Amino acid sequence: METFLLEGHPFVALCDLLKHQGWADCGGAAKALIAEGLVEVDGQIETRKRCKIVAEQVVNFNGSKVVVKAGLSPEIA
């Protein structure tokens, strides 16, 4: 299971998360996947495109899972 860090933000929109994960090429594609009922949040199908995903939620798409965590990525020196 992959991890997505919120980088100090309180949430990430579901359609944006799909783009960040590389599961959708663009926002329109992400919104279409969500509208078709192909994305699950915490084991339930989610059809709200701008659904606010917060820390500790798990998003599943096409056999891939990501857990959202509060926190910042370490700086690369």
PyMOL Python script that loads the backbone (N, CA, C, O; Angstrom):
from pymol import cmd

cmd.read_pdbstr("""\
ATOM      1  N   MET A   1       0.859  -1.176   0.000  1.00  0.00           N
ATOM      2  CA  MET A   1       0.000   0.000   0.000  1.00  0.00           C
ATOM      3  C   MET A   1       0.905   1.239   0.000  1.00  0.00           C
ATOM      4  O   MET A   1       1.878   1.314   0.750  1.00  0.00           O
ATOM      5  N   GLU A   2       0.571   2.180  -0.833  1.00  0.00           N
ATOM      6  CA  GLU A   2       1.330   3.427  -0.925  1.00  0.00           C
ATOM      7  C   GLU A   2       0.846   4.423   0.122  1.00  0.00           C
ATOM      8  O   GLU A   2      -0.210   4.241   0.729  1.00  0.00           O
ATOM      9  N   THR A   3       1.628   5.473   0.325  1.00  0.00           N
ATOM     10  CA  THR A   3       1.284   6.539   1.264  1.00  0.00           C
ATOM     11  C   THR A   3       1.281   7.874   0.530  1.00  0.00           C
ATOM     12  O   THR A   3       2.173   8.146  -0.274  1.00  0.00           O
ATOM     13  N   PHE A   4       0.283   8.704   0.804  1.00  0.00           N
ATOM     14  CA  PHE A   4       0.213  10.062   0.279  1.00  0.00           C
ATOM     15  C   PHE A   4       0.234  11.008   1.464  1.00  0.00           C
ATOM     16  O   PHE A   4      -0.586  10.882   2.374  1.00  0.00           O
ATOM     17  N   LEU A   5       1.170  11.962   1.463  1.00  0.00           N
ATOM     18  CA  LEU A   5       1.280  12.918   2.566  1.00  0.00           C
ATOM     19  C   LEU A   5       0.537  14.199   2.232  1.00  0.00           C
ATOM     20  O   LEU A   5       0.628  14.708   1.114  1.00  0.00           O
ATOM     21  N   LEU A   6      -0.196  14.715   3.202  1.00  0.00           N
ATOM     22  CA  LEU A   6      -0.998  15.919   2.997  1.00  0.00           C
ATOM     23  C   LEU A   6      -0.162  17.204   2.947  1.00  0.00           C
ATOM     24  O   LEU A   6      -0.677  18.256   2.568  1.00  0.00           O
ATOM     25  N   GLU A   7       1.105  17.133   3.320  1.00  0.00           N
ATOM     26  CA  GLU A   7       2.016  18.284   3.226  1.00  0.00           C
ATOM     27  C   GLU A   7       1.476  19.528   3.930  1.00  0.00           C
ATOM     28  O   GLU A   7       1.604  20.637   3.413  1.00  0.00           O
ATOM     29  N   GLY A   8       0.876  19.349   5.102  1.00  0.00           N
ATOM     30  CA  GLY A   8       0.385  20.478   5.878  1.00  0.00           C
ATOM     31  C   GLY A   8      -1.027  20.922   5.547  1.00  0.00           C
ATOM     32  O   GLY A   8      -1.573  21.793   6.223  1.00  0.00           O
ATOM     33  N   HIS A   9      -1.632  20.336   4.511  1.00  0.00           N
ATOM     34  CA  HIS A   9      -3.007  20.680   4.147  1.00  0.00           C
ATOM     35  C   HIS A   9      -3.975  19.815   4.956  1.00  0.00           C
ATOM     36  O   HIS A   9      -3.620  18.704   5.350  1.00  0.00           O
ATOM     37  N   PRO A  10      -5.192  20.307   5.210  1.00  0.00           N
ATOM     38  CA  PRO A  10      -6.145  19.513   5.996  1.00  0.00           C
ATOM     39  C   PRO A  10      -6.762  18.353   5.205  1.00  0.00           C
ATOM     40  O   PRO A  10      -7.230  17.380   5.795  1.00  0.00           O
ATOM     41  N   PHE A  11      -6.766  18.456   3.859  1.00  0.00           N
ATOM     42  CA  PHE A  11      -7.371  17.413   3.031  1.00  0.00           C
ATOM     43  C   PHE A  11      -6.843  17.527   1.604  1.00  0.00           C
ATOM     44  O   PHE A  11      -6.163  18.489   1.247  1.00  0.00           O
ATOM     45  N   VAL A  12      -7.174  16.522   0.804  1.00  0.00           N
ATOM     46  CA  VAL A  12      -6.921  16.569  -0.638  1.00  0.00           C
ATOM     47  C   VAL A  12      -8.221  16.140  -1.316  1.00  0.00           C
ATOM     48  O   VAL A  12      -8.887  15.210  -0.861  1.00  0.00           O
ATOM     49  N   ALA A  13      -8.575  16.815  -2.396  1.00  0.00           N
ATOM     50  CA  ALA A  13      -9.774  16.422  -3.147  1.00  0.00           C
ATOM     51  C   ALA A  13      -9.510  15.077  -3.820  1.00  0.00           C
ATOM     52  O   ALA A  13      -8.409  14.816  -4.303  1.00  0.00           O
ATOM     53  N   LEU A  14     -10.524  14.242  -3.843  1.00  0.00           N
ATOM     54  CA  LEU A  14     -10.369  12.898  -4.402  1.00  0.00           C
ATOM     55  C   LEU A  14      -9.856  12.941  -5.839  1.00  0.00           C
ATOM     56  O   LEU A  14      -8.958  12.176  -6.189  1.00  0.00           O
ATOM     57  N   CYS A  15     -10.405  13.817  -6.677  1.00  0.00           N
ATOM     58  CA  CYS A  15      -9.959  13.882  -8.073  1.00  0.00           C
ATOM     59  C   CYS A  15      -8.489  14.293  -8.156  1.00  0.00           C
ATOM     60  O   CYS A  15      -7.767  13.813  -9.029  1.00  0.00           O
ATOM     61  N   ASP A  16      -8.037  15.170  -7.263  1.00  0.00           N
ATOM     62  CA  ASP A  16      -6.632  15.574  -7.245  1.00  0.00           C
ATOM     63  C   ASP A  16      -5.731  14.425  -6.796  1.00  0.00           C
ATOM     64  O   ASP A  16      -4.626  14.261  -7.312  1.00  0.00           O
ATOM     65  N   LEU A  17      -6.198  13.640  -5.845  1.00  0.00           N
ATOM     66  CA  LEU A  17      -5.421  12.497  -5.372  1.00  0.00           C
ATOM     67  C   LEU A  17      -5.192  11.499  -6.503  1.00  0.00           C
ATOM     68  O   LEU A  17      -4.091  10.969  -6.648  1.00  0.00           O
ATOM     69  N   LEU A  18      -6.218  11.242  -7.297  1.00  0.00           N
ATOM     70  CA  LEU A  18      -6.059  10.323  -8.427  1.00  0.00           C
ATOM     71  C   LEU A  18      -5.002  10.826  -9.404  1.00  0.00           C
ATOM     72  O   LEU A  18      -4.226  10.035  -9.942  1.00  0.00           O
ATOM     73  N   LYS A  19      -4.968  12.131  -9.634  1.00  0.00           N
ATOM     74  CA  LYS A  19      -3.946  12.711 -10.515  1.00  0.00           C
ATOM     75  C   LYS A  19      -2.555  12.582  -9.887  1.00  0.00           C
ATOM     76  O   LYS A  19      -1.608  12.177 -10.562  1.00  0.00           O
ATOM     77  N   HIS A  20      -2.427  12.923  -8.603  1.00  0.00           N
ATOM     78  CA  HIS A  20      -1.132  12.850  -7.920  1.00  0.00           C
ATOM     79  C   HIS A  20      -0.579  11.419  -7.917  1.00  0.00           C
ATOM     80  O   HIS A  20       0.631  11.218  -8.020  1.00  0.00           O
ATOM     81  N   GLN A  21      -1.455  10.447  -7.799  1.00  0.00           N
ATOM     82  CA  GLN A  21      -1.033   9.050  -7.768  1.00  0.00           C
ATOM     83  C   GLN A  21      -0.705   8.513  -9.163  1.00  0.00           C
ATOM     84  O   GLN A  21      -0.141   7.427  -9.298  1.00  0.00           O
ATOM     85  N   GLY A  22      -1.057   9.273 -10.192  1.00  0.00           N
ATOM     86  CA  GLY A  22      -0.814   8.798 -11.556  1.00  0.00           C
ATOM     87  C   GLY A  22      -1.879   7.836 -12.041  1.00  0.00           C
ATOM     88  O   GLY A  22      -1.700   7.159 -13.054  1.00  0.00           O
ATOM     89  N   TRP A  23      -2.987   7.776 -11.318  1.00  0.00           N
ATOM     90  CA  TRP A  23      -4.080   6.877 -11.703  1.00  0.00           C
ATOM     91  C   TRP A  23      -4.948   7.494 -12.782  1.00  0.00           C
ATOM     92  O   TRP A  23      -5.725   6.792 -13.428  1.00  0.00           O
ATOM     93  N   ALA A  24      -4.825   8.799 -12.986  1.00  0.00           N
ATOM     94  CA  ALA A  24      -5.567   9.511 -14.033  1.00  0.00           C
ATOM     95  C   ALA A  24      -4.619  10.544 -14.635  1.00  0.00           C
ATOM     96  O   ALA A  24      -3.826  11.164 -13.927  1.00  0.00           O
ATOM     97  N   ASP A  25      -4.713  10.716 -15.948  1.00  0.00           N
ATOM     98  CA  ASP A  25      -3.828  11.648 -16.646  1.00  0.00           C
ATOM     99  C   ASP A  25      -4.181  13.109 -16.395  1.00  0.00           C
ATOM    100  O   ASP A  25      -3.304  13.973 -16.393  1.00  0.00           O
ATOM    101  N   CYS A  26      -5.457  13.381 -16.186  1.00  0.00           N
ATOM    102  CA  CYS A  26      -5.892  14.766 -16.004  1.00  0.00           C
ATOM    103  C   CYS A  26      -7.125  14.790 -15.101  1.00  0.00           C
ATOM    104  O   CYS A  26      -7.684  13.750 -14.753  1.00  0.00           O
ATOM    105  N   GLY A  27      -7.531  16.007 -14.731  1.00  0.00           N
ATOM    106  CA  GLY A  27      -8.679  16.151 -13.843  1.00  0.00           C
ATOM    107  C   GLY A  27      -9.959  15.594 -14.431  1.00  0.00           C
ATOM    108  O   GLY A  27     -10.763  14.986 -13.724  1.00  0.00           O
ATOM    109  N   GLY A  28     -10.152  15.801 -15.735  1.00  0.00           N
ATOM    110  CA  GLY A  28     -11.360  15.291 -16.378  1.00  0.00           C
ATOM    111  C   GLY A  28     -11.434  13.779 -16.336  1.00  0.00           C
ATOM    112  O   GLY A  28     -12.498  13.203 -16.107  1.00  0.00           O
ATOM    113  N   ALA A  29     -10.291  13.138 -16.560  1.00  0.00           N
ATOM    114  CA  ALA A  29     -10.247  11.668 -16.511  1.00  0.00           C
ATOM    115  C   ALA A  29     -10.507  11.178 -15.088  1.00  0.00           C
ATOM    116  O   ALA A  29     -11.221  10.196 -14.886  1.00  0.00           O
ATOM    117  N   ALA A  30      -9.922  11.872 -14.098  1.00  0.00           N
ATOM    118  CA  ALA A  30     -10.129  11.487 -12.699  1.00  0.00           C
ATOM    119  C   ALA A  30     -11.605  11.599 -12.326  1.00  0.00           C
ATOM    120  O   ALA A  30     -12.161  10.703 -11.691  1.00  0.00           O
ATOM    121  N   LYS A  31     -12.234  12.702 -12.722  1.00  0.00           N
ATOM    122  CA  LYS A  31     -13.646  12.908 -12.407  1.00  0.00           C
ATOM    123  C   LYS A  31     -14.527  11.862 -13.073  1.00  0.00           C
ATOM    124  O   LYS A  31     -15.520  11.428 -12.489  1.00  0.00           O
ATOM    125  N   ALA A  32     -14.174  11.453 -14.288  1.00  0.00           N
ATOM    126  CA  ALA A  32     -14.943  10.419 -14.992  1.00  0.00           C
ATOM    127  C   ALA A  32     -14.832   9.077 -14.270  1.00  0.00           C
ATOM    128  O   ALA A  32     -15.828   8.368 -14.125  1.00  0.00           O
ATOM    129  N   LEU A  33     -13.626   8.726 -13.819  1.00  0.00           N
ATOM    130  CA  LEU A  33     -13.437   7.465 -13.097  1.00  0.00           C
ATOM    131  C   LEU A  33     -14.259   7.446 -11.813  1.00  0.00           C
ATOM    132  O   LEU A  33     -14.865   6.433 -11.462  1.00  0.00           O
ATOM    133  N   ILE A  34     -14.268   8.580 -11.122  1.00  0.00           N
ATOM    134  CA  ILE A  34     -15.031   8.673  -9.876  1.00  0.00           C
ATOM    135  C   ILE A  34     -16.526   8.581 -10.162  1.00  0.00           C
ATOM    136  O   ILE A  34     -17.248   7.858  -9.476  1.00  0.00           O
ATOM    137  N   ALA A  35     -16.989   9.311 -11.175  1.00  0.00           N
ATOM    138  CA  ALA A  35     -18.418   9.307 -11.520  1.00  0.00           C
ATOM    139  C   ALA A  35     -18.902   7.922 -11.932  1.00  0.00           C
ATOM    140  O   ALA A  35     -20.066   7.580 -11.722  1.00  0.00           O
ATOM    141  N   GLU A  36     -18.009   7.125 -12.518  1.00  0.00           N
ATOM    142  CA  GLU A  36     -18.370   5.765 -12.942  1.00  0.00           C
ATOM    143  C   GLU A  36     -18.406   4.781 -11.780  1.00  0.00           C
ATOM    144  O   GLU A  36     -18.746   3.613 -11.966  1.00  0.00           O
ATOM    145  N   GLY A  37     -18.057   5.245 -10.585  1.00  0.00           N
ATOM    146  CA  GLY A  37     -18.097   4.365  -9.417  1.00  0.00           C
ATOM    147  C   GLY A  37     -16.924   3.415  -9.330  1.00  0.00           C
ATOM    148  O   GLY A  37     -17.046   2.331  -8.760  1.00  0.00           O
ATOM    149  N   LEU A  38     -15.781   3.808  -9.891  1.00  0.00           N
ATOM    150  CA  LEU A  38     -14.611   2.929  -9.921  1.00  0.00           C
ATOM    151  C   LEU A  38     -13.626   3.174  -8.787  1.00  0.00           C
ATOM    152  O   LEU A  38     -12.594   2.509  -8.704  1.00  0.00           O
ATOM    153  N   VAL A  39     -13.941   4.134  -7.907  1.00  0.00           N
ATOM    154  CA  VAL A  39     -13.030   4.498  -6.821  1.00  0.00           C
ATOM    155  C   VAL A  39     -13.716   4.245  -5.481  1.00  0.00           C
ATOM    156  O   VAL A  39     -14.883   4.589  -5.292  1.00  0.00           O
ATOM    157  N   GLU A  40     -12.978   3.643  -4.562  1.00  0.00           N
ATOM    158  CA  GLU A  40     -13.484   3.391  -3.215  1.00  0.00           C
ATOM    159  C   GLU A  40     -12.703   4.211  -2.198  1.00  0.00           C
ATOM    160  O   GLU A  40     -11.489   4.377  -2.313  1.00  0.00           O
ATOM    161  N   VAL A  41     -13.413   4.715  -1.213  1.00  0.00           N
ATOM    162  CA  VAL A  41     -12.806   5.393  -0.069  1.00  0.00           C
ATOM    163  C   VAL A  41     -13.230   4.625   1.175  1.00  0.00           C
ATOM    164  O   VAL A  41     -14.421   4.486   1.453  1.00  0.00           O
ATOM    165  N   ASP A  42     -12.260   4.134   1.911  1.00  0.00           N
ATOM    166  CA  ASP A  42     -12.528   3.334   3.118  1.00  0.00           C
ATOM    167  C   ASP A  42     -13.500   2.187   2.827  1.00  0.00           C
ATOM    168  O   ASP A  42     -14.390   1.900   3.627  1.00  0.00           O
ATOM    169  N   GLY A  43     -13.321   1.536   1.675  1.00  0.00           N
ATOM    170  CA  GLY A  43     -14.106   0.357   1.335  1.00  0.00           C
ATOM    171  C   GLY A  43     -15.476   0.624   0.744  1.00  0.00           C
ATOM    172  O   GLY A  43     -16.204  -0.321   0.443  1.00  0.00           O
ATOM    173  N   GLN A  44     -15.852   1.894   0.567  1.00  0.00           N
ATOM    174  CA  GLN A  44     -17.153   2.248   0.015  1.00  0.00           C
ATOM    175  C   GLN A  44     -16.970   3.014  -1.294  1.00  0.00           C
ATOM    176  O   GLN A  44     -16.089   3.868  -1.392  1.00  0.00           O
ATOM    177  N   ILE A  45     -17.783   2.719  -2.287  1.00  0.00           N
ATOM    178  CA  ILE A  45     -17.718   3.444  -3.556  1.00  0.00           C
ATOM    179  C   ILE A  45     -18.025   4.915  -3.305  1.00  0.00           C
ATOM    180  O   ILE A  45     -18.999   5.256  -2.633  1.00  0.00           O
ATOM    181  N   GLU A  46     -17.176   5.781  -3.858  1.00  0.00           N
ATOM    182  CA  GLU A  46     -17.336   7.226  -3.689  1.00  0.00           C
ATOM    183  C   GLU A  46     -17.537   7.864  -5.060  1.00  0.00           C
ATOM    184  O   GLU A  46     -16.714   7.684  -5.958  1.00  0.00           O
ATOM    185  N   THR A  47     -18.635   8.614  -5.224  1.00  0.00           N
ATOM    186  CA  THR A  47     -18.926   9.245  -6.508  1.00  0.00           C
ATOM    187  C   THR A  47     -18.852  10.772  -6.442  1.00  0.00           C
ATOM    188  O   THR A  47     -19.129  11.448  -7.433  1.00  0.00           O
ATOM    189  N   ARG A  48     -18.482  11.317  -5.288  1.00  0.00           N
ATOM    190  CA  ARG A  48     -18.313  12.770  -5.178  1.00  0.00           C
ATOM    191  C   ARG A  48     -16.899  13.121  -5.643  1.00  0.00           C
ATOM    192  O   ARG A  48     -15.916  12.741  -5.006  1.00  0.00           O
ATOM    193  N   LYS A  49     -16.806  13.837  -6.738  1.00  0.00           N
ATOM    194  CA  LYS A  49     -15.514  14.116  -7.357  1.00  0.00           C
ATOM    195  C   LYS A  49     -14.585  14.934  -6.468  1.00  0.00           C
ATOM    196  O   LYS A  49     -13.380  14.687  -6.445  1.00  0.00           O
ATOM    197  N   ARG A  50     -15.120  15.891  -5.746  1.00  0.00           N
ATOM    198  CA  ARG A  50     -14.303  16.765  -4.897  1.00  0.00           C
ATOM    199  C   ARG A  50     -14.363  16.337  -3.424  1.00  0.00           C
ATOM    200  O   ARG A  50     -14.086  17.135  -2.529  1.00  0.00           O
ATOM    201  N   CYS A  51     -14.722  15.087  -3.186  1.00  0.00           N
ATOM    202  CA  CYS A  51     -14.778  14.556  -1.820  1.00  0.00           C
ATOM    203  C   CYS A  51     -13.460  14.869  -1.109  1.00  0.00           C
ATOM    204  O   CYS A  51     -12.386  14.656  -1.671  1.00  0.00           O
ATOM    205  N   LYS A  52     -13.539  15.373   0.124  1.00  0.00           N
ATOM    206  CA  LYS A  52     -12.350  15.733   0.885  1.00  0.00           C
ATOM    207  C   LYS A  52     -11.778  14.488   1.558  1.00  0.00           C
ATOM    208  O   LYS A  52     -12.406  13.893   2.434  1.00  0.00           O
ATOM    209  N   ILE A  53     -10.591  14.111   1.137  1.00  0.00           N
ATOM    210  CA  ILE A  53      -9.912  12.949   1.706  1.00  0.00           C
ATOM    211  C   ILE A  53      -8.968  13.460   2.786  1.00  0.00           C
ATOM    212  O   ILE A  53      -8.094  14.285   2.519  1.00  0.00           O
ATOM    213  N   VAL A  54      -9.148  12.967   4.000  1.00  0.00           N
ATOM    214  CA  VAL A  54      -8.356  13.419   5.145  1.00  0.00           C
ATOM    215  C   VAL A  54      -7.430  12.302   5.616  1.00  0.00           C
ATOM    216  O   VAL A  54      -7.495  11.170   5.135  1.00  0.00           O
ATOM    217  N   ALA A  55      -6.571  12.649   6.564  1.00  0.00           N
ATOM    218  CA  ALA A  55      -5.601  11.692   7.098  1.00  0.00           C
ATOM    219  C   ALA A  55      -6.271  10.412   7.582  1.00  0.00           C
ATOM    220  O   ALA A  55      -7.351  10.435   8.171  1.00  0.00           O
ATOM    221  N   GLU A  56      -5.609   9.318   7.320  1.00  0.00           N
ATOM    222  CA  GLU A  56      -5.988   7.954   7.710  1.00  0.00           C
ATOM    223  C   GLU A  56      -7.056   7.328   6.821  1.00  0.00           C
ATOM    224  O   GLU A  56      -7.453   6.187   7.059  1.00  0.00           O
ATOM    225  N   GLN A  57      -7.527   8.037   5.811  1.00  0.00           N
ATOM    226  CA  GLN A  57      -8.459   7.404   4.878  1.00  0.00           C
ATOM    227  C   GLN A  57      -7.670   6.609   3.839  1.00  0.00           C
ATOM    228  O   GLN A  57      -6.539   6.955   3.497  1.00  0.00           O
ATOM    229  N   VAL A  58      -8.286   5.542   3.347  1.00  0.00           N
ATOM    230  CA  VAL A  58      -7.662   4.674   2.345  1.00  0.00           C
ATOM    231  C   VAL A  58      -8.476   4.760   1.062  1.00  0.00           C
ATOM    232  O   VAL A  58      -9.695   4.588   1.073  1.00  0.00           O
ATOM    233  N   VAL A  59      -7.789   5.026  -0.041  1.00  0.00           N
ATOM    234  CA  VAL A  59      -8.429   5.127  -1.351  1.00  0.00           C
ATOM    235  C   VAL A  59      -7.956   3.958  -2.196  1.00  0.00           C
ATOM    236  O   VAL A  59      -6.764   3.654  -2.246  1.00  0.00           O
ATOM    237  N   ASN A  60      -8.906   3.305  -2.864  1.00  0.00           N
ATOM    238  CA  ASN A  60      -8.629   2.122  -3.675  1.00  0.00           C
ATOM    239  C   ASN A  60      -9.127   2.368  -5.091  1.00  0.00           C
ATOM    240  O   ASN A  60     -10.265   2.791  -5.298  1.00  0.00           O
ATOM    241  N   PHE A  61      -8.257   2.098  -6.068  1.00  0.00           N
ATOM    242  CA  PHE A  61      -8.652   2.200  -7.473  1.00  0.00           C
ATOM    243  C   PHE A  61      -7.933   1.125  -8.268  1.00  0.00           C
ATOM    244  O   PHE A  61      -6.705   1.041  -8.241  1.00  0.00           O
ATOM    245  N   ASN A  62      -8.690   0.311  -8.969  1.00  0.00           N
ATOM    246  CA  ASN A  62      -8.134  -0.662  -9.900  1.00  0.00           C
ATOM    247  C   ASN A  62      -7.072  -1.556  -9.255  1.00  0.00           C
ATOM    248  O   ASN A  62      -6.056  -1.868  -9.877  1.00  0.00           O
ATOM    249  N   GLY A  63      -7.309  -1.961  -8.017  1.00  0.00           N
ATOM    250  CA  GLY A  63      -6.385  -2.864  -7.335  1.00  0.00           C
ATOM    251  C   GLY A  63      -5.242  -2.166  -6.614  1.00  0.00           C
ATOM    252  O   GLY A  63      -4.476  -2.826  -5.913  1.00  0.00           O
ATOM    253  N   SER A  64      -5.103  -0.859  -6.764  1.00  0.00           N
ATOM    254  CA  SER A  64      -4.062  -0.101  -6.067  1.00  0.00           C
ATOM    255  C   SER A  64      -4.683   0.642  -4.894  1.00  0.00           C
ATOM    256  O   SER A  64      -5.802   1.149  -4.978  1.00  0.00           O
ATOM    257  N   LYS A  65      -3.929   0.696  -3.792  1.00  0.00           N
ATOM    258  CA  LYS A  65      -4.424   1.372  -2.596  1.00  0.00           C
ATOM    259  C   LYS A  65      -3.415   2.408  -2.141  1.00  0.00           C
ATOM    260  O   LYS A  65      -2.205   2.226  -2.274  1.00  0.00           O
ATOM    261  N   VAL A  66      -3.938   3.502  -1.599  1.00  0.00           N
ATOM    262  CA  VAL A  66      -3.098   4.529  -0.995  1.00  0.00           C
ATOM    263  C   VAL A  66      -3.733   4.957   0.318  1.00  0.00           C
ATOM    264  O   VAL A  66      -4.946   5.150   0.399  1.00  0.00           O
ATOM    265  N   VAL A  67      -2.906   5.103   1.340  1.00  0.00           N
ATOM    266  CA  VAL A  67      -3.375   5.624   2.615  1.00  0.00           C
ATOM    267  C   VAL A  67      -2.883   7.066   2.714  1.00  0.00           C
ATOM    268  O   VAL A  67      -1.726   7.365   2.420  1.00  0.00           O
ATOM    269  N   VAL A  68      -3.782   7.948   3.132  1.00  0.00           N
ATOM    270  CA  VAL A  68      -3.463   9.367   3.259  1.00  0.00           C
ATOM    271  C   VAL A  68      -3.003   9.622   4.692  1.00  0.00           C
ATOM    272  O   VAL A  68      -3.649   9.205   5.653  1.00  0.00           O
ATOM    273  N   LYS A  69      -1.876  10.315   4.812  1.00  0.00           N
ATOM    274  CA  LYS A  69      -1.301  10.600   6.118  1.00  0.00           C
ATOM    275  C   LYS A  69      -1.058  12.088   6.276  1.00  0.00           C
ATOM    276  O   LYS A  69      -0.737  12.780   5.310  1.00  0.00           O
ATOM    277  N   ALA A  70      -1.212  12.578   7.494  1.00  0.00           N
ATOM    278  CA  ALA A  70      -0.818  13.952   7.794  1.00  0.00           C
ATOM    279  C   ALA A  70       0.702  13.967   7.838  1.00  0.00           C
ATOM    280  O   ALA A  70       1.322  12.975   8.222  1.00  0.00           O
ATOM    281  N   GLY A  71       1.293  15.061   7.455  1.00  0.00           N
ATOM    282  CA  GLY A  71       2.745  15.146   7.562  1.00  0.00           C
ATOM    283  C   GLY A  71       3.371  15.734   6.317  1.00  0.00           C
ATOM    284  O   GLY A  71       2.711  15.997   5.311  1.00  0.00           O
ATOM    285  N   LEU A  72       4.660  15.925   6.428  1.00  0.00           N
ATOM    286  CA  LEU A  72       5.442  16.513   5.345  1.00  0.00           C
ATOM    287  C   LEU A  72       6.461  15.508   4.838  1.00  0.00           C
ATOM    288  O   LEU A  72       6.957  14.681   5.603  1.00  0.00           O
ATOM    289  N   SER A  73       6.774  15.579   3.553  1.00  0.00           N
ATOM    290  CA  SER A  73       7.818  14.710   3.039  1.00  0.00           C
ATOM    291  C   SER A  73       9.172  15.272   3.448  1.00  0.00           C
ATOM    292  O   SER A  73       9.351  16.487   3.537  1.00  0.00           O
ATOM    293  N   PRO A  74      10.118  14.382   3.696  1.00  0.00           N
ATOM    294  CA  PRO A  74      11.449  14.857   4.105  1.00  0.00           C
ATOM    295  C   PRO A  74      12.099  15.651   2.970  1.00  0.00           C
ATOM    296  O   PRO A  74      11.956  15.314   1.794  1.00  0.00           O
ATOM    297  N   GLU A  75      12.807  16.700   3.344  1.00  0.00           N
ATOM    298  CA  GLU A  75      13.485  17.509   2.330  1.00  0.00           C
ATOM    299  C   GLU A  75      14.645  16.731   1.759  1.00  0.00           C
ATOM    300  O   GLU A  75      15.368  16.042   2.478  1.00  0.00           O
ATOM    301  N   ILE A  76      14.811  16.849   0.470  1.00  0.00           N
ATOM    302  CA  ILE A  76      15.917  16.165  -0.201  1.00  0.00           C
ATOM    303  C   ILE A  76      17.081  17.156  -0.275  1.00  0.00           C
ATOM    304  O   ILE A  76      16.958  18.228  -0.867  1.00  0.00           O
ATOM    305  N   ALA A  77      18.187  16.794   0.319  1.00  0.00           N
ATOM    306  CA  ALA A  77      19.344  17.704   0.339  1.00  0.00           C
ATOM    307  C   ALA A  77      20.294  17.412  -0.794  1.00  0.00           C
ATOM    308  O   ALA A  77      21.319  18.081  -0.928  1.00  0.00           O
TER     309      ALA A  77
END
""", "prot")
cmd.dss("prot")
cmd.show_as("cartoon", "prot")
cmd.util.cbc("prot")
cmd.orient("prot")
